[in-house]
Amino acid sequence: MRRFEVEIDMYGDWHVIPDTAGMHQPAQCAHCNGVYDLGTVEVTARYTDCSMWKAPCCGVLVDDRGETGWKTFKDYRRLDRTAGGTQ
């Protein structure tokens, strides 16, 4: 039997906590909810305000402008690597 952790948010919704063991900078994709390590992605372009790469889970081109405030929609969210929850 496979075991996994679940957290319940303030609205009573259940969310599965992804396994982030062995990842240096875990992130969850906003497009497909896949989990990948930001430390292992291959950056395809660097600009003055952002870096871009293809998400290994779904192949969508993503960037880090969501962390700087340039975009309203973030392409990923960072996960806490020790507990598996969000930061």
Backbone bond lengths (Angstrom), bond angles and torsions (degrees), N, CA, C in turn:
res aa  C-N    CA-C-N  psi(-1)  N-CA   C-N-CA  omega(-1)  CA-C   N-CA-C  phi
1 M - - - 1.443 - - 1.529 108.67 -
2 R 1.308 116.40 132.70 1.459 121.95 179.86 1.522 109.96 -87.55
3 R 1.331 116.19 132.63 1.461 120.81 -179.82 1.517 109.66 -109.21
4 F 1.302 116.48 146.67 1.452 121.89 176.46 1.518 108.76 -148.78
5 E 1.326 115.49 160.14 1.456 121.01 -179.72 1.523 109.97 -95.73
6 V 1.318 115.02 147.15 1.459 121.52 179.92 1.522 107.95 -129.88
7 E 1.337 115.96 139.96 1.457 120.12 173.06 1.523 108.46 -119.15
8 I 1.309 116.01 151.11 1.457 121.61 179.53 1.521 107.64 -114.39
9 D 1.339 116.33 125.92 1.460 119.27 -178.83 1.528 110.63 -82.73
10 M 1.323 116.38 -178.25 1.461 121.14 -174.72 1.529 113.21 -67.79
11 Y 1.339 117.31 -13.62 1.459 121.05 178.47 1.530 112.38 -95.97
12 G 1.334 116.63 -1.14 1.454 121.23 -179.93 1.517 113.97 88.45
13 D 1.348 117.61 7.63 1.461 120.91 178.27 1.522 110.32 -82.24
14 W 1.322 116.39 141.56 1.456 122.43 179.55 1.516 109.80 -90.85
15 H 1.326 117.16 138.67 1.459 123.01 177.29 1.522 108.65 -133.71
16 V 1.325 116.40 128.72 1.459 120.86 177.30 1.522 108.23 -75.87
17 I 1.316 116.96 130.40 1.460 122.09 178.09 1.526 107.43 -84.84
18 P 1.327 118.15 118.11 1.466 120.36 -177.27 1.524 112.03 -70.10
19 D 1.327 115.53 152.53 1.459 121.68 178.51 1.527 108.65 -79.28
20 T 1.327 116.82 117.29 1.463 121.39 -178.64 1.523 111.65 -114.71
21 A 1.316 117.23 20.81 1.462 120.78 -179.25 1.525 110.31 -63.39
22 G 1.314 116.33 132.19 1.456 121.80 178.14 1.518 114.90 84.48
23 M 1.313 118.46 -0.65 1.465 121.26 179.35 1.526 109.67 -94.96
24 H 1.337 116.15 141.21 1.461 120.38 179.03 1.523 111.65 -84.67
25 Q 1.328 117.28 -43.39 1.463 122.72 178.88 1.528 108.83 -135.44
26 P 1.329 118.18 77.42 1.463 119.61 -177.61 1.522 112.32 -68.77
27 A 1.327 114.86 143.43 1.461 121.68 178.50 1.518 108.72 -141.72
28 Q 1.334 115.71 149.88 1.456 121.13 177.47 1.519 108.66 -110.62
29 C 1.316 116.15 127.07 1.458 122.82 -177.95 1.528 110.05 -67.09
30 A 1.325 116.84 134.62 1.464 121.08 178.58 1.523 111.76 -81.29
31 H 1.330 117.42 -11.51 1.457 120.91 -178.02 1.525 112.20 -90.74
32 C 1.352 117.40 -42.11 1.467 119.95 -176.55 1.530 113.14 -125.98
33 N 1.338 118.27 -0.89 1.469 124.76 -178.19 1.521 113.59 66.90
34 G 1.320 117.66 14.14 1.455 120.68 174.74 1.521 110.33 -71.51
35 V 1.326 116.59 157.04 1.460 121.53 -179.36 1.522 108.54 -113.12
36 Y 1.331 116.31 132.23 1.461 120.90 178.07 1.518 109.90 -144.79
37 D 1.325 115.84 167.94 1.459 122.76 -177.33 1.524 109.42 -97.47
38 L 1.327 117.24 119.44 1.467 120.89 178.91 1.524 111.69 -64.63
39 G 1.318 117.16 -24.62 1.456 120.69 -179.76 1.514 113.93 -72.26
40 T 1.332 117.81 -14.42 1.464 120.42 -177.05 1.524 113.68 -112.32
41 V 1.333 118.46 -0.34 1.467 119.29 -179.59 1.524 110.12 -72.53
42 E 1.324 115.87 151.35 1.458 121.28 177.60 1.525 108.45 -97.21
43 V 1.322 116.08 112.05 1.463 121.23 -179.03 1.524 108.55 -69.05
44 T 1.342 116.36 127.44 1.463 120.72 -177.98 1.523 112.47 -96.87
45 A 1.339 117.77 -22.18 1.468 120.63 179.45 1.523 109.73 -155.10
46 R 1.320 115.65 144.10 1.467 121.46 174.67 1.523 108.06 -124.85
47 Y 1.314 114.62 131.92 1.451 121.34 177.95 1.523 108.82 -124.05
48 T 1.311 117.28 178.49 1.454 121.00 -179.55 1.520 111.62 -62.53
49 D 1.331 116.59 -38.58 1.461 119.96 -174.83 1.524 114.94 -104.56
50 C 1.342 119.47 -6.20 1.464 118.87 -177.50 1.523 111.97 -163.27
51 S 1.317 114.63 168.21 1.460 123.50 169.64 1.520 107.11 -118.13
52 M 1.336 116.93 148.74 1.464 120.99 -178.77 1.521 109.61 -125.87
53 W 1.333 116.25 147.73 1.453 122.61 176.87 1.518 108.80 -155.82
54 K 1.327 116.05 165.16 1.462 121.02 174.38 1.514 107.94 -91.25
55 A 1.314 115.92 130.73 1.462 120.06 177.64 1.528 108.36 -66.64
56 P 1.330 118.33 126.54 1.463 119.92 -177.34 1.531 113.80 -67.36
57 C 1.317 117.66 -18.17 1.464 120.23 -177.79 1.528 112.60 -80.67
58 C 1.340 117.95 -37.63 1.467 119.89 -175.57 1.526 113.70 -131.78
59 G 1.334 118.38 -6.45 1.454 121.31 176.96 1.517 115.33 79.91
60 V 1.322 118.38 7.11 1.462 121.90 178.93 1.528 109.22 -76.00
61 L 1.323 117.08 139.37 1.455 121.65 177.49 1.529 108.83 -74.72
62 V 1.329 117.25 119.33 1.467 122.16 -177.70 1.522 109.91 -122.19
63 D 1.324 115.84 162.66 1.460 120.71 176.81 1.521 109.54 -141.53
64 D 1.325 115.57 172.45 1.463 120.09 -176.60 1.523 113.11 -102.94
65 R 1.330 118.52 21.33 1.463 120.38 178.53 1.519 112.73 -69.93
66 G 1.319 118.53 -19.01 1.459 121.02 177.69 1.515 112.77 -64.96
67 E 1.331 116.98 -27.24 1.461 120.67 179.19 1.521 112.12 -78.56
68 T 1.321 117.76 -22.11 1.461 120.86 -178.20 1.518 112.82 -94.92
69 G 1.321 117.76 -9.30 1.451 120.70 179.23 1.519 114.54 95.29
70 W 1.336 117.81 2.67 1.461 120.62 -179.65 1.519 112.35 -76.58
71 K 1.315 117.17 -23.07 1.463 121.55 179.92 1.519 109.18 -120.47
72 T 1.320 116.28 148.20 1.459 119.39 176.36 1.521 111.24 -86.26
73 F 1.329 117.66 -24.51 1.459 122.31 179.99 1.523 109.00 -105.91
74 K 1.315 117.06 119.01 1.460 120.64 178.04 1.525 109.39 -83.61
75 D 1.327 116.32 138.23 1.459 121.26 179.56 1.528 112.32 -79.22
76 Y 1.313 117.48 -17.67 1.460 122.18 179.02 1.519 108.54 -155.63
77 R 1.320 115.56 165.00 1.461 120.06 172.18 1.516 107.95 -129.54
78 R 1.306 115.19 137.89 1.462 120.20 -179.87 1.518 109.92 -72.88
79 L 1.323 115.66 144.18 1.456 122.04 178.43 1.518 109.35 -112.22
80 D 1.315 115.76 149.48 1.456 121.47 175.45 1.522 107.60 -74.39
81 R 1.316 117.36 120.01 1.465 119.35 -173.32 1.515 113.73 -75.64
82 T 1.318 118.67 -17.29 1.460 119.26 -179.51 1.519 112.09 -85.91
83 A 1.320 116.97 -42.90 1.460 119.78 -175.93 1.517 112.83 -102.15
84 G 1.335 117.91 -15.87 1.452 120.33 -178.17 1.513 112.93 87.12
85 G 1.333 118.63 -4.22 1.458 121.65 -179.63 1.516 111.89 -88.51
86 T 1.316 116.77 -177.88 1.458 120.81 -178.68 1.512 110.89 -87.39
87 Q 1.314 115.33 157.08 1.460 120.93 176.24 1.496 109.54 -99.49
